[in-house]
Amino acid sequence: MRVPSKPIRTDAFASVSRIIEAARRLFAANEGSTTLARIAREAGVGVATLYRHFPNREALALAVYERILTTEIQPLLGELDQSDTPRTVLLEVAERLADITRAERGLADSIGNLPRVTADFLGRSDETFGPAIARAQAAGNLRPDIEPRDVPYLVAMTITALGAIDLDKPSRRRYLSLLLDALNPAQATPLPPLR
């Protein structure tokens, strides 16, 4: 969602919230083929109001995805810093993201570059990933050359791939768990440096 240059009025905020909620429902119900005019009607606003806040379908889809990530994923990321088992929390984050991209296919299809958007959102949490990674490395549970900025890309690539394959929830959990186990140092070879 674009950041307004001045505080948003209460009525405008309510309109934006209704638009985002309607868009999420309709993207899910119609696999992304719904029109912006239909979303405006569902939200109880005029098309001009929708376009004032969201100039195109991708901008609206990004706002919906940002809301989902903020309300459903950010609280899980907050648990990383408190957890003695960061792998479990990271698995839960990855699973939840995979569930979202599977359930919200219409939304995912309306976002230009889902892996990049997901990685950028997760990348904002370097301060969360950093301590969790350091603890796991100190305990010998994570290869020493993993950096905090690696995690968002690994998770984003994996959940995007899992979203493209129709797997049931236990299978998705299995492959996500396998990915996390691959980060263990036991048989790791040195990573090429980041550029």
C-alpha positions in Angstrom: 0.0 0.0 0.0 1.4 3.5 -0.8 2.3 5.6 2.2 0.3 8.8 2.3 2.3 12.0 2.7 -0.2 13.3 5.4 -2.3 11.4 7.9 -5.2 9.6 6.3 -8.7 10.8 7.2 -10.8 8.4 9.3 -13.3 7.9 6.5 -10.6 7.3 3.9 -9.0 4.8 6.2 -12.3 3.0 6.6 -12.7 3.0 2.8 -9.3 1.6 2.2 -9.9 -1.2 4.8 -13.2 -2.1 3.2 -11.6 -2.2 -0.3 -8.7 -4.4 1.0 -11.2 -6.8 2.7 -13.4 -7.0 -0.3 -10.5 -7.5 -2.6 -9.2 -10.4 -0.5 -12.6 -12.1 -0.5 -13.1 -11.7 -4.3 -9.5 -12.5 -5.2 -9.9 -15.8 -3.3 -13.4 -16.6 -4.6 -12.7 -15.7 -8.3 -9.1 -16.9 -8.6 -8.0 -13.3 -9.4 -10.4 -12.8 -12.3 -12.6 -10.3 -10.5 -12.7 -6.7 -11.8 -11.8 -3.7 -9.8 -15.3 -2.3 -10.4 -16.7 -5.4 -8.7 -14.3 -5.0 -5.8 -15.4 -1.4 -5.4 -19.1 -2.4 -5.4 -18.4 -5.2 -2.8 -16.6 -2.6 -0.6 -19.4 -0.1 -0.9 -17.3 2.6 -2.5 -17.1 4.2 -5.9 -14.7 3.1 -8.6 -13.0 6.5 -8.4 -12.4 6.0 -4.7 -10.8 2.7 -5.3 -8.5 4.1 -8.0 -7.6 7.1 -5.8 -6.1 4.7 -3.3 -5.0 1.9 -5.7 -4.1 3.0 -9.2 -4.1 -0.5 -10.6 -4.8 -4.2 -9.8 -1.2 -4.9 -8.8 -1.2 -2.0 -6.3 -4.4 -3.4 -4.7 -3.1 -6.9 -4.6 0.1 -5.7 -3.0 -1.9 -3.9 -0.3 -4.0 -7.0 0.4 -0.9 -9.2 0.6 0.9 -6.6 2.8 -2.1 -6.7 5.2 -2.1 -10.5 5.3 1.7 -10.6 6.0 1.4 -7.9 8.7 -1.5 -9.5 10.5 -0.7 -13.2 10.0 3.1 -13.5 9.5 4.6 -10.6 11.5 3.3 -12.0 14.9 5.0 -15.3 14.1 8.3 -13.6 13.2 8.1 -11.8 16.6 8.2 -15.2 18.2 11.6 -16.0 16.7 13.3 -13.7 19.2 11.6 -15.4 22.2 12.0 -18.9 21.1 14.5 -21.5 22.1 13.6 -23.5 19.0 13.9 -21.0 16.1 13.7 -23.9 13.6 10.1 -24.7 14.8 9.1 -21.0 14.5 10.7 -20.7 11.0 8.9 -23.9 9.9 5.6 -22.4 11.1 6.3 -19.1 9.2 7.1 -21.0 6.0 4.1 -23.3 6.4 1.8 -20.4 7.0 3.2 -18.5 4.0 2.7 -21.7 1.8 -0.8 -22.0 3.1 -1.5 -18.4 2.2 -0.1 -18.6 -1.3 -2.1 -21.8 -1.9 -5.4 -20.4 -0.5 -4.9 -17.0 -2.1 -4.0 -18.1 -5.6 -6.0 -15.3 -7.3 -4.2 -12.8 -5.1 -0.8 -14.4 -5.8 -1.5 -14.3 -9.5 -2.3 -10.5 -9.3 1.0 -9.7 -7.6 3.7 -9.0 -10.1 6.6 -10.8 -8.4 5.4 -12.8 -5.4 8.8 -14.1 -4.4 10.4 -10.7 -4.4 7.5 -9.1 -2.5 7.6 -11.9 0.1 11.4 -11.8 0.5 11.3 -8.0 0.8 8.7 -8.2 3.6 10.6 -10.9 5.4 13.9 -9.0 4.8 12.5 -6.2 7.0 13.0 -8.5 9.9 16.8 -8.8 9.8 16.8 -7.7 13.5 14.6 -10.8 14.2 16.5 -13.3 12.0 19.9 -12.1 13.1 19.7 -13.1 16.8 17.8 -16.3 16.0 20.4 -17.3 13.4 23.3 -16.4 15.8 21.8 -18.6 18.5 21.2 -21.5 16.2 24.8 -21.2 14.8 26.2 -21.0 18.4 24.4 -24.2 19.2 25.7 -25.9 16.1 22.3 -26.3 14.6 22.8 -24.0 11.6 25.7 -23.8 9.2 28.0 -20.9 10.1 27.9 -19.2 6.7 24.2 -18.5 6.6 23.4 -14.8 6.9 20.2 -13.2 8.0 19.5 -11.9 4.5 19.7 -15.5 3.2 16.6 -16.6 5.1 13.9 -14.4 3.4 15.0 -15.5 -0.1 15.1 -19.2 0.9 11.7 -19.0 2.4 10.2 -17.0 -0.5 11.7 -19.3 -3.2 10.4 -22.4 -1.4 6.9 -21.2 -0.7 6.5 -19.9 -4.2 7.6 -23.3 -5.6 5.3 -25.1 -3.2 2.4 -22.9 -4.3 3.0 -23.9 -7.9 2.7 -27.6 -7.0 -0.6 -29.0 -5.7 0.5 -30.7 -2.5 -1.5 -31.5 0.6 -0.6 -29.9 3.9 1.4 -32.8 5.3 3.5 -33.0 2.1 4.2 -29.2 2.2 5.3 -29.6 5.8 7.6 -32.5 4.8 9.3 -30.5 2.1 9.6 -27.3 4.2 11.1 -29.4 7.0 13.6 -31.0 4.6 14.6 -27.5 3.5 15.3 -26.4 7.0 17.2 -29.6 7.7 19.4 -28.8 4.7 20.6 -25.7 6.5 22.1 -27.9 9.2 26.0 -27.9 9.1 26.6 -31.6 9.4 27.3 -32.2 5.7 27.4 -28.7 4.4 29.9 -27.5 1.9 31.0 -23.8 2.0 28.6 -21.4 0.3 29.8 -19.1 -2.5 30.0 -15.5 -1.2 27.1 -13.0 -1.7 27.9 -10.2 -4.1 
